[in-house]
Amino acid sequence: MDDRLPLWRRLRRRIWYAVLVGVLGTVRALPDAVGRRWCRQLAGLGLRTRARERRRAGRNLAWIYPERPDAWYEAFLARTAAALGETLHATLVADRLAARGFPGLVEAPGPDGRGLLAVLRSAHAEGRGALLITPHLGCWEQLGAWLAANQDT
Protein backbone atom coordinates (compact mmCIF):
# COMPACT_ATOMS: atom_id res chain seq x y z
CA MET A 1 0.00 0.00 0.00
CA ASP A 2 2.91 2.33 0.76
CA ASP A 3 4.12 2.01 -2.87
CA ARG A 4 1.13 4.01 -4.12
CA LEU A 5 2.28 7.09 -2.25
CA PRO A 6 4.50 9.63 -3.98
CA LEU A 7 8.20 9.13 -3.39
CA TRP A 8 8.52 12.31 -1.32
CA ARG A 9 5.83 11.10 1.12
CA ARG A 10 7.41 7.68 1.46
CA LEU A 11 10.75 9.33 2.11
CA ARG A 12 9.21 11.71 4.64
CA ARG A 13 7.62 8.78 6.49
CA ARG A 14 10.91 6.94 6.62
CA ILE A 15 12.68 10.04 7.93
CA TRP A 16 10.05 10.53 10.65
CA TYR A 17 10.35 6.86 11.56
CA ALA A 18 14.12 7.21 11.93
CA VAL A 19 13.63 10.35 14.06
CA LEU A 20 11.16 8.54 16.31
CA VAL A 21 13.45 5.54 16.73
CA GLY A 22 16.27 7.96 17.61
CA VAL A 23 14.09 9.78 20.15
CA LEU A 24 13.04 6.49 21.72
CA GLY A 25 16.62 5.27 22.02
CA THR A 26 17.86 8.59 23.37
CA VAL A 27 15.11 8.99 25.96
CA ARG A 28 15.50 5.41 27.19
CA ALA A 29 19.27 5.92 27.59
CA LEU A 30 18.89 9.08 29.69
CA PRO A 31 18.25 9.29 33.43
CA ASP A 32 14.56 10.02 34.11
CA ALA A 33 15.01 13.66 35.16
CA VAL A 34 17.06 14.45 32.05
CA GLY A 35 14.72 12.45 29.82
CA ARG A 36 11.66 14.28 31.14
CA ARG A 37 13.31 17.65 30.59
CA TRP A 38 14.41 16.60 27.10
CA CYS A 39 10.88 15.42 26.21
CA ARG A 40 9.38 18.70 27.52
CA GLN A 41 11.82 20.63 25.35
CA LEU A 42 11.04 18.43 22.37
CA ALA A 43 7.30 19.05 22.79
CA GLY A 44 7.99 22.79 23.14
CA LEU A 45 10.00 22.68 19.93
CA GLY A 46 7.06 21.00 18.22
CA LEU A 47 4.77 23.78 19.46
CA ARG A 48 7.13 26.46 18.15
CA THR A 49 7.79 24.86 14.76
CA ARG A 50 4.25 23.75 13.88
CA ALA A 51 2.82 27.23 13.32
CA ARG A 52 -0.35 26.07 11.59
CA GLU A 53 -1.32 23.76 14.45
CA ARG A 54 -0.36 26.38 17.03
CA ARG A 55 -2.60 28.96 15.32
CA ARG A 56 -5.46 26.45 15.19
CA ALA A 57 -5.05 25.66 18.88
CA GLY A 58 -4.96 29.39 19.67
CA ARG A 59 -8.17 29.95 17.69
CA ASN A 60 -9.86 27.08 19.50
CA LEU A 61 -8.81 28.48 22.88
CA ALA A 62 -10.05 31.94 21.87
CA TRP A 63 -13.38 30.40 20.91
CA ILE A 64 -13.68 28.61 24.27
CA TYR A 65 -12.20 31.42 26.39
CA PRO A 66 -12.95 34.64 24.49
CA GLU A 67 -12.32 36.86 27.53
CA ARG A 68 -8.68 35.79 27.94
CA PRO A 69 -5.76 37.90 26.68
CA ASP A 70 -3.49 36.55 23.93
CA ALA A 71 -0.65 36.02 26.43
CA TRP A 72 -2.87 33.60 28.35
CA TYR A 73 -3.35 31.45 25.24
CA GLU A 74 0.38 31.29 24.64
CA ALA A 75 1.07 30.38 28.27
CA PHE A 76 -1.66 27.72 28.19
CA LEU A 77 -0.23 26.18 25.03
CA ALA A 78 3.27 26.19 26.57
CA ARG A 79 1.96 24.37 29.68
CA THR A 80 0.11 21.91 27.46
CA ALA A 81 3.27 21.21 25.45
CA ALA A 82 5.22 20.63 28.68
CA ALA A 83 2.54 18.19 29.89
CA LEU A 84 2.67 16.43 26.52
CA GLY A 85 6.44 16.11 26.94
CA GLU A 86 5.93 14.56 30.39
CA THR A 87 3.44 12.10 28.90
CA LEU A 88 5.83 11.27 26.07
CA HIS A 89 8.57 10.48 28.56
CA ALA A 90 6.30 8.38 30.79
CA THR A 91 5.10 6.42 27.76
CA LEU A 92 8.59 5.76 26.42
CA VAL A 93 9.90 4.51 29.77
CA ALA A 94 6.71 2.87 31.08
CA ASP A 95 8.47 -0.44 31.64
CA ARG A 96 11.11 1.25 33.84
CA LEU A 97 8.45 3.11 35.80
CA ALA A 98 6.46 -0.11 36.27
CA ALA A 99 9.55 -1.96 37.53
CA ARG A 100 9.98 0.75 40.18
CA GLY A 101 6.30 0.76 41.16
CA PHE A 102 5.44 3.98 39.28
CA PRO A 103 7.15 6.45 41.64
CA GLY A 104 5.18 9.63 42.06
CA LEU A 105 1.95 8.08 40.84
CA VAL A 106 -0.79 8.44 43.42
CA GLU A 107 -3.84 6.23 43.77
CA ALA A 108 -6.55 8.68 44.73
CA PRO A 109 -9.43 7.30 46.79
CA GLY A 110 -12.90 7.31 45.26
CA PRO A 111 -16.08 8.63 46.90
CA ASP A 112 -16.27 5.58 49.18
CA GLY A 113 -12.69 6.08 50.36
CA ARG A 114 -11.30 3.02 48.56
CA GLY A 115 -8.65 3.15 45.88
CA LEU A 116 -9.03 1.73 42.38
CA LEU A 117 -7.26 -1.54 43.15
CA ALA A 118 -9.52 -2.19 46.14
CA VAL A 119 -12.61 -1.58 44.03
CA LEU A 120 -11.36 -3.87 41.25
CA ARG A 121 -10.41 -6.62 43.70
CA SER A 122 -13.81 -6.42 45.35
CA ALA A 123 -15.60 -6.67 42.00
CA HIS A 124 -13.42 -9.64 41.02
CA ALA A 125 -14.04 -11.42 44.34
CA GLU A 126 -17.78 -11.02 43.79
CA GLY A 127 -17.51 -12.40 40.25
CA ARG A 128 -18.35 -9.05 38.68
CA GLY A 129 -16.55 -7.08 36.01
CA ALA A 130 -15.63 -3.43 36.09
CA LEU A 131 -15.73 -0.64 33.54
CA LEU A 132 -13.08 2.06 33.89
CA ILE A 133 -13.90 5.47 32.49
CA THR A 134 -11.06 7.97 32.57
CA PRO A 135 -10.82 11.61 31.58
CA HIS A 136 -8.12 12.69 29.19
CA LEU A 137 -6.33 14.61 31.91
CA GLY A 138 -2.78 13.78 32.84
CA CYS A 139 -0.88 10.72 31.78
CA TRP A 140 -3.87 8.39 31.62
CA GLU A 141 -1.94 6.10 29.28
CA GLN A 142 -0.10 4.90 32.38
CA LEU A 143 -3.32 3.45 33.76
CA GLY A 144 -3.06 0.31 31.64
CA ALA A 145 0.58 -0.26 32.57
CA TRP A 146 -0.17 0.41 36.24
CA LEU A 147 -3.11 -2.01 36.21
CA ALA A 148 -1.01 -4.68 34.50
CA ALA A 149 1.75 -4.23 37.07
CA ASN A 150 -0.76 -4.54 39.92
CA GLN A 151 -2.97 -7.34 38.60
CA ASP A 152 -1.50 -9.93 40.96
CA THR A 153 -1.33 -7.76 44.07
TATA-V890048 format. One record per backbone hydrogen bond with DSSP energy under -0.5 kcal/mol. NH is the residue of the N-H (numbers start at 1). CO is the residue of the C=O. Records with the same first field share a line. If there is no record, write none. Layout:
BEGIN
NH=CO / CO
END
This chain:
BEGIN
4=1
5=2
9=6
10=6
11=7
12=8
13=9
14=10
15=11
16=12
17=13
18=14
19=15
20=16
21=17
22=18
23=19
24=20
25=21
26=22
27=23
28=24
29=25
30=26 / 27
35=31
36=32
37=33
38=34
39=35
40=36
41=37
42=38
43=39
44=40
45=41
46=42
47=43
48=44
49=45
50=46
51=49
54=50
55=51
56=52
57=53
58=54
59=55
60=56
61=57
62=58
63=59
64=60
65=61
68=65
72=69
73=69
74=70
75=71
76=72
77=73
78=74
79=75
80=76
81=77
82=78
83=79
84=80
85=81
86=82
87=83
88=84
89=85
90=86
91=87
92=88
93=89
94=91
97=93
98=94
99=95
100=96
101=98
102=97
105=102
108=106
110=114
113=110
119=115
120=116
121=117
122=118
123=119
124=120
125=121
126=122
127=124
128=123
132=130
133=131
134=132
137=135
140=138
142=139
143=140
144=141
145=141
146=142
147=143
148=144
149=145
150=146
151=148
153=150
END
